[in-house]
Amino acid sequence: STIVPPTNHCQITMLRRIAQKNPGPLVCRRAAKCNNHDARHVTTSVSYGDKKTSYLRDRDDGARTPTASSSLALTQSSERYSSSRAALHTVPAHHNFLDDIILRERSNDVVNPFLNRDKAHNDDGGFLELFKAISTLNNRHHGFNPTLSMSMNLPDTEIYAGEEEEEETVTSSGADIEKAETKLQVDDPPVQDTVISLSKRLDKALKESCVKSVLEAFEQERASSENELSDKQLERIITFLADHDVAMSFEATKYHAQKCNAEGRMAPLFLYHYMMSGLKNCFSQNEVEKLVVDIQEHIIDEYSDGKKAVYKYILLPQLAQTVARLKYNDCAKPLVEYFLDEKYPLLNPDIHDSLLKTAWRPPFAREDWTPALPYHRLLSELVACGHRPKPEVVQRVLHTYYPYRDLDATTEILSSIQQLYHYEDHPYNYSVDCGTLETISILVSKRGSIDLSLLIIEMAESFGYNISESMFEDVILSFAASRQVPQCLGALVDMETKGHVHSRELLRKVAKKLSYDDKRLRYTQHILTGNDNGNILSTATLNSLMMGYGMKKNIQAAFDVFDSFPELGLKRDSNTVTFLMEILYFSTKQRFGRRLYATDSL
């Protein structure tokens, strides 16, 4: 036979009839009508020892009023109890049909008019306590259970269909009821209910966009020793908080990454993208700086071993890109310098290209202003891997370094431009205008960067420009400032060969560089009058040597150089005579005790 709990009016009636025919220690009598729905009242009475309380239920509106009833005292003997066990079907002691009824009521699977009426009036007694008591005593006696077989033959004459009021009587001992109530109070709630409650609460908070409730759900999940929320729910928390509280979104991302790491897997990459996009919601730069430092440390610590390092190669450049787009270049600079120093493989060239687009120089910036990001290194690495940025981006990077005080950065940018220009597999034109090249050449010549000066000459020739007189002068002064005397003299000869005329001021600057040391002057005279002087000997080079001796106030050596012009097959020019007159002026001032270059008071 099938054992089922009483879930409707008919089954309760059958329970009453069996209990009347087989009385035991607990008697349940209930006169119920199965088909007559016009009855208006049902009387339920529960007896504990000699105390009896009756309730009159109104079926129309659910009202309930207590009624007086006589005390019932039933003395049950052990023999009658033993005889009643033979007439009843029993179920195992651990089967508690009351829990089934309660759970079904919660999920609205079963609609019981009596239970719903008690629930609507916030009644914890009555008919519901009756079944709690029966269920508890089942576990004690193991011989009596109100759950009956529905296949038993019951006489139809036991059903009372014409009475206006029906009565149900239950008797039990007070000690058993207290044990039943104590057992129900100390039982822990099912774990499934807690999980479902947290999940539903989270879904409701996300649906209503309640940040506070979402944070409470996350804190409860993080504080719990069990993983109550699934991965998808944690991902929803991260993406939701990214738009409202990026700091807590980062905390949720860390928690999810640790959870995945403990299970031997990696957190989805898109969660970090969502979290980083939430940096735009920060209110101040200090908040961004703090979060960027924390995120960088987390990524380096979490993804530094083995194949996990791929996340580090992707996320750190992307974090720098996100911060740079928010105009927080000071926050992005440590990140960019870190992954450039660590020589991260370039997995996504578009990130470097995006960082280059943020290059910008304020219109009224001071001369000592320097770019926040190392754009020259980004451009060099981007070109080295074969990527082709657009020409306007490259030009913007070049003009950002004006007035080109950083010689190494300027050299690296121009080298990258020259390398891009020689590529023939792209439709872009990376040539730099001649005016920009001349400006760079003039500014760097004073600092003695000969490599940069020669690079400018080479680039001008590659772009098809004619080498201007200014470019030649810059190269000559760069050689003179770097104490490369043969190269400086050779550049003077090449300039004359190209058809340019040396200015008197240029020769005077070269002479000044040569006059810094007597040994340098003697060395210059030695290589000019030696045998291998074909590519360095000219009228301009001898004029510079003669003027150098004059600045050193060595009048005799200056006249010796003046007398050597015919011997070397050179003709004197206007600069030769002019320099000789200045040397005589220096000598005259020295003899009369006047200060050098002092004005005459005649």
C-alpha positions in Angstrom: 0.0 0.0 0.0 1.1 3.6 -0.6 1.7 5.7 2.5 0.7 9.3 2.1 0.3 12.2 4.5 -3.2 13.7 5.0 -3.3 16.6 2.6 -7.1 17.2 2.1 -10.4 17.1 3.9 -11.3 13.5 2.8 -8.1 12.0 4.1 -8.5 13.7 7.5 -12.0 12.2 7.7 -10.6 8.7 7.2 -8.0 9.3 9.8 -10.8 10.2 12.3 -12.7 7.0 11.5 -9.8 4.7 12.0 -8.9 6.5 15.3 -12.4 6.0 16.6 -12.4 2.3 15.9 -8.8 1.9 17.3 -8.2 4.2 20.2 -4.6 4.6 21.3 -2.6 7.0 23.5 -3.3 9.8 21.0 -6.8 10.0 19.6 -7.8 12.2 16.7 -11.5 12.6 15.9 -12.7 14.9 13.3 -16.1 15.0 11.7 -15.5 16.3 8.2 -17.6 16.6 5.1 -16.1 15.7 1.8 -18.8 17.0 -0.5 -20.9 19.4 1.5 -19.3 22.9 1.1 -22.2 24.8 2.6 -21.4 24.0 6.2 -20.4 27.1 8.0 -18.7 26.0 11.2 -16.1 23.5 12.2 -15.3 23.0 15.9 -11.7 21.9 16.7 -10.9 20.9 20.3 -7.5 19.9 21.6 -7.2 18.3 25.1 -4.0 18.2 27.2 -4.7 16.1 30.3 -7.7 17.7 32.0 -7.6 21.0 30.1 -9.5 21.5 26.9 -9.7 24.4 24.5 -12.1 24.5 21.6 -12.1 26.7 18.5 -15.0 27.5 16.3 -14.0 28.1 12.7 -16.2 30.0 10.3 -15.7 28.7 6.8 -17.2 31.7 5.1 -14.8 34.4 6.3 -12.2 32.5 8.2 -13.0 34.1 11.6 -12.4 32.0 14.7 -13.8 32.3 18.2 -13.1 30.2 21.3 -16.0 28.1 22.7 -16.5 26.4 26.0 -16.4 22.7 26.2 -16.3 20.1 28.9 -13.0 18.7 30.0 -12.0 15.4 28.5 -9.8 13.0 30.3 -9.0 9.7 28.7 -7.0 7.2 30.6 -5.3 4.9 28.2 -4.0 1.5 29.3 -1.1 -0.3 27.9 -3.3 -3.2 26.8 -5.6 -1.0 24.7 -2.7 0.7 23.2 -1.1 -2.6 22.2 -4.4 -3.8 20.6 -4.7 -0.5 18.6 -1.2 -1.0 17.0 -2.4 -4.0 15.2 -5.1 -2.0 13.3 -2.8 0.7 12.1 -0.3 1.0 9.3 3.0 2.5 10.4 5.8 4.2 8.6 9.5 4.5 9.6 10.2 6.7 12.5 12.3 9.1 10.5 9.4 9.8 8.1 7.9 13.1 9.2 4.9 14.0 7.0 4.6 17.4 8.8 7.8 18.7 7.1 6.4 17.7 3.8 3.2 19.6 4.4 5.1 22.8 5.5 7.5 22.7 2.5 4.6 22.2 0.1 2.8 25.1 1.7 5.8 27.3 1.2 6.2 26.5 -2.5 2.4 26.7 -3.1 2.3 23.2 -4.4 -0.6 22.2 -2.0 -3.4 24.5 -1.1 -5.0 23.5 2.2 -7.9 25.7 3.2 -7.4 25.0 7.0 -3.7 25.6 7.0 -4.0 28.7 4.8 -6.7 30.0 7.1 -4.4 29.6 10.2 -1.6 31.2 8.4 -3.6 34.2 7.3 -4.6 34.9 10.9 -1.0 34.4 12.2 -2.1 31.4 14.3 0.7 29.0 15.5 -1.7 26.6 17.3 -4.8 24.8 16.3 -4.8 22.2 13.6 -1.1 22.8 12.6 0.1 22.0 16.1 -2.0 18.9 16.1 0.1 17.4 13.3 3.3 18.6 14.9 2.4 16.7 18.1 1.5 13.5 16.1 4.7 13.6 14.1 6.8 14.0 17.2 5.1 11.1 19.1 5.6 8.9 16.1 9.4 9.2 16.6 8.9 8.2 20.2 6.4 5.2 20.0 7.3 3.9 16.6 4.0 2.2 16.6 1.4 4.8 15.8 1.4 7.0 12.8 -1.5 9.0 11.5 -0.3 8.5 7.9 -2.6 5.7 6.7 -3.0 3.5 3.7 -5.6 4.9 1.4 -6.4 1.4 0.2 -8.2 0.4 3.4 -11.9 -0.4 3.2 -13.9 2.1 5.2 -17.6 2.1 5.7 -19.5 4.9 4.0 -21.9 5.2 7.0 -19.1 6.8 9.1 -19.2 10.0 7.1 -21.6 12.6 8.5 -22.8 14.9 5.8 -25.8 16.7 7.4 -24.4 18.3 10.5 -23.8 22.0 10.7 -20.9 21.7 13.2 -18.2 19.2 13.4 -15.9 18.4 16.2 -12.3 17.2 16.4 -10.8 16.0 19.7 -7.1 15.4 20.3 -5.7 14.1 23.6 -2.1 13.8 24.6 0.1 14.3 27.6 1.7 17.7 28.4 5.2 16.2 28.6 5.0 14.9 25.0 3.8 18.2 23.7 6.7 20.0 25.4 9.2 17.6 23.9 7.6 18.2 20.5 7.8 22.0 20.8 11.4 21.8 22.1 12.4 19.5 19.2 10.9 21.9 16.6 12.7 24.9 18.2 16.2 23.5 18.2 16.2 22.0 14.7 18.5 24.0 12.3 16.9 25.4 9.2 17.8 23.5 6.0 20.9 24.7 4.2 19.0 24.8 0.9 16.7 27.5 2.2 19.7 29.7 3.0 21.3 29.3 -0.4 18.1 30.0 -2.2 17.4 33.0 0.0 20.8 34.6 -0.7 20.5 33.9 -4.4 17.0 35.4 -4.6 18.0 38.3 -2.6 20.9 39.0 -4.9 18.7 38.6 -8.0 16.2 41.1 -6.5 19.0 43.6 -5.6 20.5 43.4 -9.1 17.0 43.8 -10.7 16.3 46.8 -8.6 19.9 48.2 -9.0 20.2 48.4 -5.2 24.0 48.9 -4.6 23.6 48.4 -0.8 21.9 45.1 -1.1 24.4 43.8 -3.6 27.2 44.8 -1.3 25.6 43.0 1.6 25.1 39.9 -0.5 28.8 39.9 -1.5 30.0 40.5 2.0 27.9 37.6 3.2 29.3 35.4 0.5 32.9 36.5 1.3 32.4 35.9 5.1 30.8 32.5 4.5 33.0 29.4 4.6 30.9 27.8 1.9 30.6 29.0 -1.7 27.0 29.9 -1.7 27.0 32.0 -4.9 27.9 30.6 -8.3 30.5 31.9 -10.7 27.9 33.6 -12.9 26.4 35.4 -9.8 29.9 36.7 -8.8 30.4 37.9 -12.4 27.1 39.8 -12.3 28.2 41.4 -9.0 31.6 42.5 -10.5 30.0 43.9 -13.7 27.3 45.7 -11.7 29.6 47.2 -9.1 32.0 48.4 -11.9 29.5 51.1 -12.7 28.7 52.1 -9.1 31.6 51.2 -6.8 34.8 50.3 -8.6 36.7 49.7 -5.4 34.3 47.0 -4.3 34.2 45.7 -7.9 38.0 45.1 -7.5 37.5 43.4 -4.2 34.9 41.1 -5.8 37.3 40.4 -8.7 40.1 39.5 -6.3 37.7 37.2 -4.4 36.6 35.5 -7.6 40.3 35.1 -8.8 41.3 33.5 -5.5 38.3 31.2 -5.7 39.3 30.1 -9.2 42.9 29.8 -8.3 42.0 27.4 -5.4 40.1 25.3 -7.9 42.9 25.2 -10.4 41.5 27.5 -13.0 41.8 31.2 -14.0 39.2 33.9 -13.7 37.6 35.1 -17.0 39.6 37.9 -18.6 36.6 40.1 -19.4 35.9 40.6 -15.6 39.2 42.6 -15.4 38.1 44.6 -18.4 34.8 45.5 -16.8 36.5 46.4 -13.5 39.1 48.6 -15.2 36.4 50.4 -17.2 34.8 51.5 -13.9 37.8 53.7 -13.1 36.1 56.5 -15.0 33.6 56.7 -12.1 36.3 57.7 -9.6 36.0 61.2 -8.2 39.6 62.2 -7.8 43.1 61.4 -9.1 44.2 60.2 -5.7 41.5 57.5 -5.7 42.6 56.4 -9.1 46.3 56.3 -8.1 45.5 54.1 -5.1 43.4 51.7 -7.1 45.9 51.5 -9.9 48.7 50.6 -7.5 46.5 47.9 -5.8 45.4 46.4 -9.2 49.0 46.3 -10.4 50.2 44.5 -7.3 47.3 42.0 -7.5 48.0 41.2 -11.2 51.7 40.8 -10.6 51.2 38.6 -7.6 48.3 36.5 -9.1 49.6 36.0 -12.6 53.4 35.6 -12.5 53.9 31.8 -12.8 54.0 29.8 -15.9 51.2 30.2 -18.4 49.4 32.6 -16.1 51.9 35.3 -17.1 49.9 35.9 -20.3 47.3 37.6 -18.2 50.0 39.9 -16.9 51.2 40.7 -20.4 47.7 41.7 -21.4 46.2 43.4 -18.4 49.0 45.7 -17.3 49.3 47.5 -20.7 45.5 47.7 -20.9 45.4 49.2 -17.4 47.9 51.9 -18.5 45.8 52.5 -21.6 42.6 53.0 -19.5 44.3 55.4 -17.1 45.9 57.4 -19.9 42.5 57.8 -21.6 41.3 59.4 -18.4 44.1 62.0 -18.7 45.8 60.6 -15.6 49.2 60.3 -17.3 51.1 60.6 -14.0 49.3 57.4 -12.8 50.0 55.6 -16.1 53.7 56.5 -16.3 54.9 53.9 -13.6 52.9 51.2 -15.4 54.3 52.0 -18.8 57.8 52.1 -17.5 57.4 48.9 -15.6 56.3 46.7 -18.6 58.8 48.4 -20.8 61.6 47.7 -18.4 60.5 44.1 -17.9 60.4 43.8 -21.7 56.9 42.3 -21.9 56.1 40.7 -25.3 54.0 43.0 -27.4 50.7 40.9 -27.6 48.4 43.8 -28.5 50.1 46.6 -30.6 46.9 48.6 -30.6 47.4 49.4 -26.9 50.8 51.0 -27.7 49.2 52.8 -30.6 46.5 54.1 -28.3 49.0 55.3 -25.8 50.9 57.2 -28.5 47.7 59.0 -29.4 47.6 60.6 -26.0 50.9 62.5 -26.7 50.2 66.2 -26.4 52.2 69.3 -25.5 50.4 72.3 -23.8 50.5 75.4 -26.0 52.1 77.6 -23.3 54.3 75.0 -21.7 57.7 76.0 -20.3 60.9 75.0 -22.0 61.8 72.5 -19.3 58.4 70.7 -19.7 58.8 67.0 -20.4 56.1 64.5 -21.5 54.5 62.3 -18.8 54.8 59.1 -20.7 57.9 57.6 -22.5 56.4 58.0 -25.9 59.8 57.5 -27.6 60.2 54.0 -26.1 56.7 53.1 -27.0 57.2 54.2 -30.6 60.5 52.4 -30.9 59.1 49.1 -29.6 56.1 49.4 -31.8 58.2 49.9 -34.9 60.6 47.2 -33.9 57.7 44.6 -33.9 56.7 45.6 -37.4 53.6 47.7 -36.6 52.9 50.8 -38.7 51.3 53.7 -36.8 49.7 56.5 -38.7 52.0 59.4 -39.8 50.0 62.0 -37.9 50.5 60.0 -34.7 54.3 59.9 -35.3 54.4 63.6 -36.0 52.5 64.4 -32.8 55.0 62.3 -30.8 57.9 64.2 -32.4 56.5 67.6 -31.7 55.7 66.7 -28.1 59.4 66.7 -27.3 60.1 70.3 -28.3 62.5 72.0 -27.6 64.3 68.6 -27.9 66.3 68.8 -24.7 66.2 65.1 -24.3 68.7 64.1 -27.0 68.3 60.4 -26.5 64.6 60.5 -26.9 64.9 62.7 -30.0 67.4 60.4 -31.5 65.2 57.4 -30.9 62.2 59.0 -32.4 64.0 60.1 -35.6 65.6 56.7 -35.9 62.1 55.1 -35.8 60.8 57.6 -38.4 63.7 56.8 -40.7 63.0 53.0 -40.3 59.3 53.6 -41.1 60.3 55.6 -44.1 62.4 52.9 -45.6 59.5 50.3 -45.4 57.9 49.9 -48.7 54.9 47.8 -47.8 52.6 50.6 -46.6 50.9 53.6 -48.3 52.0 56.1 -45.6 54.6 58.9 -46.1 56.6 59.4 -42.9 58.9 62.2 -44.2 59.6 65.1 -41.8 59.5 68.6 -43.3 62.9 70.4 -43.8 62.0 73.2 -41.4 61.5 70.8 -38.5 64.8 69.0 -39.3 66.7 72.4 -39.3 65.1 73.4 -36.0 66.1 70.2 -34.3 69.6 70.5 -35.8 70.1 74.0 -34.4 68.8 73.2 -30.9 70.9 70.0 -30.6 74.2 71.5 -32.0 74.8 73.5 -28.9 74.8 70.2 -26.8 77.3 68.5 -29.0 75.1 65.5 -30.1 77.1 64.6 -33.2 75.2 61.4 -33.8 71.9 63.3 -33.9 73.3 65.9 -36.2 74.6 63.3 -38.6 71.2 61.5 -38.5 69.5 64.7 -39.5 71.8 65.1 -42.4 71.2 61.5 -43.5 67.4 61.9 -43.1 67.4 65.1 -45.1 69.2 63.3 -47.9 66.8 60.4 -47.7 63.8 62.7 -48.0 65.3 64.4 -51.0 66.1 67.7 -49.4 69.2 69.8 -50.2 71.5 70.1 -47.2 71.3 73.7 -46.1 74.1 75.9 -44.8 72.5 75.9 -41.4 72.6 72.1 -41.2 76.3 72.1 -42.2 77.1 74.6 -39.5 75.3 72.6 -36.9 77.3 69.5 -37.8 80.6 71.4 -37.6 79.8 72.9 -34.2 78.7 69.5 -32.9 82.1 68.1 -33.9 83.9 71.0 -32.4 81.9 70.7 -29.1 82.7 67.0 -28.9 86.5 67.6 -29.5 86.5 65.7 -32.7 89.0 68.0 -34.5 89.6 66.0 -37.7 85.8 65.5 -38.3 85.2 69.2 -37.6 87.8 70.3 -40.2 86.5 67.7 -42.7 83.0 69.1 -42.3 84.3 72.6 -43.1 85.9 71.3 -46.3 82.7 69.4 -47.3 80.6 72.6 -46.7 82.9 74.5 -49.0 82.8 71.7 -51.6 78.9 71.8 -51.6 79.1 75.5 -52.6 78.3 77.1 -49.3 80.3 80.0 -47.9 81.6 79.9 -44.4 80.4 82.7 -42.2 82.9 84.6 -40.2 80.9 83.9 -37.0 81.2 80.1 -37.7 84.9 80.3 -38.1 85.2 82.3 -34.9 83.2 79.7 -33.0 85.4 76.9 -34.3 88.5 78.9 -33.3 87.1 79.4 -29.8 86.6 75.6 -29.4 90.2 75.0 -30.6 91.7 77.6 -28.3 90.5 75.9 -25.1 93.8 74.0 -24.9 97.3 74.7 -26.3 97.7 71.0 -27.0 94.6 71.0 -29.1 96.0 74.0 -31.1 99.3 72.2 -31.7 97.6 69.0 -32.7 95.4 70.9 -35.2 98.5 72.6 -36.7 100.2 69.3 -36.9 97.5 67.5 -38.9 96.9 70.5 -41.2 100.6 70.7 -42.2 101.2 67.0 -42.3 101.2 64.7 -45.3 97.6 63.3 -45.0 95.8 66.6 -45.1 94.0 66.4 -48.4 90.5 66.2 -47.0 90.9 68.7 -44.2 93.2 71.4 -45.6 91.5 74.6 -46.8 91.6 78.4 -46.4 88.8 78.2 -43.8 90.6 75.6 -41.6 93.8 77.7 -41.6 91.8 80.8 -40.7 90.3 79.1 -37.8 93.7 77.9 -36.6 95.2 81.4 -36.9 92.3 82.9 -35.0 92.6 80.3 -32.3 96.2 81.3 -31.7 95.1 84.9 -31.6 92.5 84.2 -28.9 95.2 82.5 -26.9 97.3 85.7 -27.3 100.0 83.7 -29.1 100.8 86.4 -31.6 103.9 84.8 -33.0 102.2 81.4 -33.7 99.3 83.3 -35.4 101.7 85.1 -37.8 103.5 81.8 -38.5 100.1 80.3 -39.7 99.5 83.5 -41.8 102.9 83.0 -43.5 102.2 79.3 -44.3 99.4 80.0 -46.7 101.6 80.3 -49.8 103.7 77.3 -48.7 100.6 75.1 -48.5 99.2 76.4 -51.9 96.3 78.4 -50.4 95.1 81.9 -51.1 94.3 84.3 -48.4 90.7 85.7 -48.3 88.9 88.5 -46.5 88.5 86.4 -43.4 92.2 86.0 -43.2 92.9 89.7 -43.2 90.1 90.4 -40.8 91.3 87.8 -38.3 94.8 89.1 -38.5 93.6 92.7 -37.7 91.7 91.4 -34.7 94.8 89.5 -33.5 96.9 92.7 -33.7 94.1 94.5 -31.7 94.4 91.8 -29.0 98.1 92.3 -28.9 97.8 96.1 -28.6 95.3 95.9 -25.7 97.6 93.5 -23.9 100.6 95.8 -24.2 98.6 98.8 -22.9 97.1 96.8 -20.1 93.5 97.1 -21.3 91.0 94.3 -20.6 90.2 92.1 -23.5 87.5 93.4 -25.8 87.3 96.6 -23.7 86.0 99.7 -25.6 88.4 102.6 -26.3 87.7 106.0 -24.7 89.3 108.2 -27.4 
